Amino acid sequence: MNLDNVLELQAKVRRKVDVLGLVHTVKKTARAVFRLPDPGDMLEVSIGVGINWERMNDYRLAIRFRSGERYYQDFLEGVLKLAKGEVDALVTGPVRIIGGCDGRPPLGPQPLSIGASIGHKESLGGTLGFFAHRISDKKVGIVSANHVIALQDKGVDGNPVVHPSLCDGGNQPVAQLDGSYPRLHQPPFPKTLDCAFAVLNDQSAGDRSTLLGGGTLNGTVAPPQADTTVFKIGRTTGRTKGRLKAFRFDRVTVHDYENGPVHFVNQIEIESTPGQAFANPGDSGSLVFNSSNQPVGLLFAEAANLHYANPISAVIESLKVTPA
């Protein structure tokens, strides 16, 4: 299917779901009539645009079942009828933020650079995504996840950001949090971003473009579907390779935030390659980039063998920065 057809189908399926407020199943009829299940049952579904790796510019409906697996088959049968079989469907279990480091020494670069260990002075930390210029005053800083350098909305303007992170024994401030970052638990809802920006104390510090494993970052932002091969450089697993599986996911409910789950829209999904996890705890905040070294997304969550990233275009627009 072409992209417009998938987006139209996505909206059609979501409208049917919205009538029931995310508590739903499908009645087995030729017309796929949606009905309420028994009280207490919950089927949580994310709907996105799946990518056909075999053909360029060919898409399908992507359905992810986060809970209520016993209704999987009934729901899928109804969606298959609507989509004429062009559906990529998986049961993933709940989506969770990629937590702080696991205590092992970092595999990524030790200098202040893309993929380095970084964190708010009071958090376990995560990964430095990329360097950026703040548009208002051209000052250079670093971008990572909100839950890595902004303490899940508790960080205020000027808070120290340390490198390496607290988990890695760091206590040396290298940047100050810009307090205008988008909040996770404040309106408007739903959210698109888990990100924040901190201004470097030393404006000449850091290797701003070198990518571990070779190459330099290309500052030109790419749409997710431009290249399905993607990479990230993280504090824990270093440089890893994955495949872009889907994008424009709606209703991605992410758990394990201190103040409760957060609902996200317009998210990117990446699948690990066989035998290697795309990310592990400590890699949150990593920049996802394609084989042309163009920024694609900011990593922050995972479910099973799948990982989720905010679209980088939305990150830089919200933070009012440009890649350095």
C-alpha positions as CSV (number, residue, x, y, z in Angstrom):
1,M,0.0,0.0,0.0
2,N,1.1,3.6,-0.4
3,L,1.6,5.8,2.6
4,D,-1.6,7.7,2.2
5,N,-3.7,4.5,2.1
6,V,-2.1,3.2,5.3
7,L,-2.6,6.5,7.1
8,E,-6.3,6.5,6.1
9,L,-6.6,2.9,7.3
10,Q,-4.8,3.7,10.6
11,A,-7.3,6.5,11.2
12,K,-10.3,4.2,10.4
13,V,-9.2,1.5,12.8
14,R,-8.4,4.1,15.6
15,R,-11.8,5.7,15.2
16,K,-13.5,2.4,15.9
17,V,-11.2,1.8,18.8
18,D,-11.8,5.3,20.3
19,V,-15.6,4.6,20.5
20,L,-14.7,2.1,23.2
21,G,-11.8,4.0,24.8
22,L,-9.1,1.4,24.4
23,V,-11.2,-1.4,26.0
24,H,-12.4,-3.4,23.1
25,T,-12.3,-6.6,21.0
26,V,-13.8,-7.6,17.7
27,K,-17.0,-9.5,17.2
28,K,-16.5,-12.3,14.6
29,T,-18.7,-11.1,11.7
30,A,-17.9,-10.5,8.1
31,R,-18.0,-6.7,8.8
32,A,-15.7,-6.7,11.8
33,V,-18.0,-5.1,14.3
34,F,-16.3,-3.8,17.4
35,R,-17.9,-4.4,20.8
36,L,-17.0,-4.1,24.5
37,P,-15.5,-7.2,26.1
38,D,-16.3,-8.4,29.6
39,P,-15.8,-5.9,32.4
40,G,-12.2,-5.8,33.6
41,D,-10.7,-7.0,30.3
42,M,-8.3,-4.6,28.6
43,L,-6.8,-4.8,25.1
44,E,-4.2,-2.1,24.7
45,V,-3.2,-1.5,21.0
46,S,-0.8,0.7,19.2
47,I,-1.3,1.4,15.5
48,G,1.4,2.6,13.1
49,V,2.8,2.5,9.6
50,G,4.7,-0.7,9.0
51,I,7.6,-0.9,6.4
52,N,8.0,-3.5,3.7
53,W,11.7,-4.2,3.7
54,E,11.4,-6.0,0.3
55,R,10.0,-3.0,-1.7
56,M,10.7,0.7,-1.5
57,N,7.8,3.0,-0.6
58,D,5.6,0.0,0.2
59,Y,3.8,0.1,3.6
60,R,1.3,-1.8,5.6
61,L,-0.7,-1.4,8.8
62,A,1.4,-2.1,11.9
63,I,-0.5,-3.4,15.0
64,R,1.1,-4.0,18.4
65,F,-0.8,-5.7,21.2
66,R,0.6,-4.4,24.6
67,S,-1.9,-6.2,26.8
68,G,-5.1,-8.3,26.6
69,E,-3.4,-11.0,24.5
70,R,-6.4,-13.4,24.8
71,Y,-8.3,-11.1,22.4
72,Y,-5.5,-11.0,19.9
73,Q,-7.0,-13.4,17.3
74,D,-10.4,-11.9,17.3
75,F,-9.1,-8.3,17.0
76,L,-6.6,-9.3,14.3
77,E,-9.3,-11.1,12.2
78,G,-11.3,-7.9,12.1
79,V,-8.3,-5.7,11.2
80,L,-7.2,-8.1,8.5
81,K,-10.6,-7.8,6.8
82,L,-10.3,-4.0,6.9
83,A,-6.7,-4.0,5.6
84,K,-7.1,-6.8,3.1
85,G,-4.4,-8.8,4.8
86,E,-1.7,-6.1,4.7
87,V,-1.0,-6.1,8.4
88,D,2.2,-6.5,10.5
89,A,0.9,-7.7,13.9
90,L,2.8,-8.6,17.0
91,V,2.2,-9.2,20.7
92,T,4.9,-7.2,22.5
93,G,3.8,-6.8,26.1
94,P,4.1,-3.4,27.8
95,V,6.5,-0.7,26.6
96,R,8.9,0.6,29.3
97,I,11.5,3.3,29.4
98,I,15.1,2.1,29.0
99,G,16.2,2.4,32.6
100,G,19.5,3.6,34.1
101,C,22.8,1.7,33.7
102,D,23.1,-1.9,34.9
103,G,26.3,-1.3,36.9
104,R,28.7,-2.6,34.2
105,P,31.5,-0.4,32.9
106,P,30.4,1.6,29.8
107,L,31.3,0.2,26.4
108,G,30.9,3.5,24.6
109,P,33.4,6.3,24.4
110,Q,34.8,7.8,27.6
111,P,35.5,11.3,26.3
112,L,32.6,13.8,26.1
113,S,31.2,12.7,22.7
114,I,28.2,11.1,21.0
115,G,27.3,8.0,22.9
116,A,29.0,9.0,26.2
117,S,27.8,8.3,29.7
118,I,25.8,11.4,30.9
119,G,23.1,12.2,33.5
120,H,21.5,14.7,35.8
121,K,23.5,15.0,39.0
122,E,20.8,13.0,40.9
123,S,19.9,10.3,38.3
124,L,21.6,7.1,37.3
125,G,22.0,8.6,33.9
126,G,22.1,7.3,30.3
127,T,23.6,8.4,27.0
128,L,24.5,11.6,25.4
129,G,22.5,11.7,22.1
130,F,24.1,14.6,20.2
131,F,25.5,18.1,20.4
132,A,23.3,21.0,19.3
133,H,23.2,24.8,19.0
134,R,20.5,26.6,20.9
135,I,18.9,28.9,18.3
136,S,18.2,31.8,20.6
137,D,21.9,32.5,21.5
138,K,23.9,29.9,19.5
139,K,25.3,28.3,22.6
140,V,26.4,24.7,22.3
141,G,24.9,22.0,24.4
142,I,23.9,18.4,24.5
143,V,20.6,16.6,23.9
144,S,19.4,13.4,25.7
145,A,16.2,12.0,27.2
146,N,14.2,13.9,29.8
147,H,14.5,11.0,32.1
148,V,18.3,11.0,31.7
149,I,19.3,14.6,32.2
150,A,16.0,16.3,33.5
151,L,15.1,13.9,36.2
152,Q,11.6,13.2,34.8
153,D,10.3,16.8,35.0
154,K,12.0,17.5,38.3
155,G,15.0,19.2,36.8
156,V,15.1,23.0,36.9
157,D,17.0,25.5,34.9
158,G,20.7,25.5,35.7
159,N,20.8,22.0,37.3
160,P,24.2,20.4,36.8
161,V,24.5,17.6,34.2
162,V,27.5,15.3,34.9
163,H,29.8,13.2,32.7
164,P,30.2,10.4,33.3
165,S,26.9,9.7,34.9
166,L,26.3,9.0,38.6
167,C,26.1,5.3,37.8
168,D,29.6,5.4,36.4
169,G,31.0,7.3,39.4
170,G,30.8,10.8,37.8
171,N,30.4,14.0,39.8
172,Q,31.9,16.5,37.4
173,P,29.4,19.0,36.0
174,V,29.9,19.5,32.3
175,A,26.6,21.3,31.4
176,Q,23.6,23.1,32.9
177,L,20.0,22.0,32.2
178,D,17.9,24.3,30.0
179,G,14.7,24.4,32.0
180,S,12.4,24.9,29.0
181,Y,12.4,21.3,28.0
182,P,9.0,19.6,27.2
183,R,7.4,18.1,30.3
184,L,6.2,14.5,30.5
185,H,3.5,14.8,33.1
186,Q,2.0,18.3,32.3
187,P,-0.5,19.2,29.6
188,P,-1.0,19.0,26.7
189,F,-1.5,15.3,26.3
190,P,-0.6,12.9,24.7
191,K,3.1,13.4,24.3
192,T,5.6,13.1,21.5
193,L,8.8,13.7,23.3
194,D,11.1,12.5,26.1
195,C,14.0,14.9,25.6
196,A,15.9,17.7,27.1
197,F,18.8,20.1,26.4
198,A,21.7,21.2,28.6
199,V,24.2,24.0,27.8
200,L,27.9,23.1,28.0
201,N,29.9,24.9,30.7
202,D,32.9,24.9,28.4
203,Q,31.7,26.0,24.9
204,S,34.7,24.4,23.3
205,A,34.4,21.0,25.0
206,G,33.5,17.7,23.4
207,D,33.9,15.8,20.2
208,R,30.7,16.9,18.5
209,S,30.6,14.8,15.3
210,T,32.7,11.6,15.5
211,L,30.7,8.4,15.5
212,L,32.2,5.4,17.3
213,G,32.9,2.7,14.7
214,G,33.7,5.3,11.9
215,G,32.3,8.3,10.2
216,T,31.0,11.7,11.4
217,L,27.4,12.8,12.0
218,N,25.6,14.4,9.1
219,G,23.5,17.3,10.5
220,T,20.8,16.9,7.9
221,V,17.7,15.4,9.5
222,A,16.1,12.4,7.7
223,P,12.5,11.2,7.7
224,P,12.4,7.7,9.3
225,Q,11.4,5.8,6.2
226,A,14.3,7.3,4.1
227,D,16.6,4.3,5.1
228,T,15.5,1.3,7.1
229,T,19.0,0.4,8.3
230,V,19.7,2.4,11.5
231,F,22.4,2.6,14.2
232,K,22.9,4.0,17.6
233,I,25.8,4.6,19.9
234,G,25.0,4.0,23.6
235,R,26.7,4.1,26.9
236,T,26.1,0.4,27.6
237,T,26.2,-1.5,24.3
238,G,28.2,0.9,22.2
239,R,27.4,1.0,18.4
240,T,24.6,-1.4,17.4
241,K,22.7,-1.9,14.2
242,G,18.9,-2.3,13.8
243,R,16.1,-2.1,11.3
244,L,13.4,0.4,11.2
245,K,10.2,-1.6,11.4
246,A,7.5,1.0,11.7
247,F,6.8,4.7,12.3
248,R,4.0,7.1,13.2
249,F,2.8,4.9,16.0
250,D,-0.1,6.2,18.0
251,R,-1.0,5.5,21.6
252,V,2.3,4.1,22.7
253,T,1.8,3.9,26.5
254,V,5.2,3.9,28.2
255,H,5.5,2.5,31.8
256,D,8.0,2.9,34.6
257,Y,8.0,6.6,34.9
258,E,8.0,7.7,38.5
259,N,4.7,9.6,38.2
260,G,2.9,6.9,36.2
261,P,2.6,5.8,32.5
262,V,2.9,8.4,29.7
263,H,1.0,8.1,26.4
264,F,3.0,9.0,23.3
265,V,2.0,9.5,19.6
266,N,4.1,9.6,16.4
267,Q,6.8,7.2,17.6
268,I,9.4,5.3,15.6
269,E,9.9,1.5,16.1
270,I,13.3,-0.3,15.6
271,E,13.9,-4.0,15.6
272,S,17.2,-5.5,16.9
273,T,19.2,-7.6,14.6
274,P,19.5,-11.3,15.3
275,G,22.0,-12.1,18.1
276,Q,22.4,-8.4,19.3
277,A,20.2,-6.2,21.3
278,F,19.8,-2.8,19.8
279,A,19.8,-1.2,23.3
280,N,20.1,-2.1,27.0
281,P,19.7,-0.2,30.2
282,G,22.0,2.8,30.1
283,D,21.5,3.4,26.4
284,S,18.4,5.7,26.8
285,G,18.9,9.1,25.1
286,S,21.0,7.7,22.3
287,L,20.8,9.2,18.9
288,V,19.4,6.9,16.2
289,F,20.9,7.6,12.8
290,N,20.8,5.9,9.4
291,S,23.5,4.5,7.1
292,S,24.1,8.0,5.7
293,N,24.8,9.2,9.3
294,Q,21.7,11.4,9.3
295,P,19.8,11.8,12.6
296,V,16.5,9.9,12.7
297,G,15.3,9.6,16.3
298,L,16.1,9.8,20.0
299,L,15.9,6.4,21.8
300,F,14.0,6.2,25.0
301,A,11.8,3.0,25.4
302,E,11.6,-0.7,24.6
303,A,9.2,-3.7,24.5
304,A,10.5,-7.2,23.9
305,N,12.9,-7.1,21.0
306,L,11.6,-3.7,19.8
307,H,12.8,-0.2,20.7
308,Y,11.1,3.2,20.4
309,A,12.4,6.6,19.5
310,N,11.1,10.1,19.3
311,P,11.3,11.6,15.8
312,I,14.3,13.8,15.7
313,S,12.6,16.5,13.7
314,A,10.1,17.0,16.6
315,V,13.0,16.9,19.2
316,I,15.0,19.7,17.6
317,E,11.8,21.8,16.9
318,S,10.6,21.5,20.5
319,L,14.0,22.2,22.1
320,K,14.6,25.0,19.6
321,V,18.1,23.7,18.7
322,T,19.9,22.7,15.5
323,P,22.5,19.7,15.4
324,A,26.0,21.1,15.9
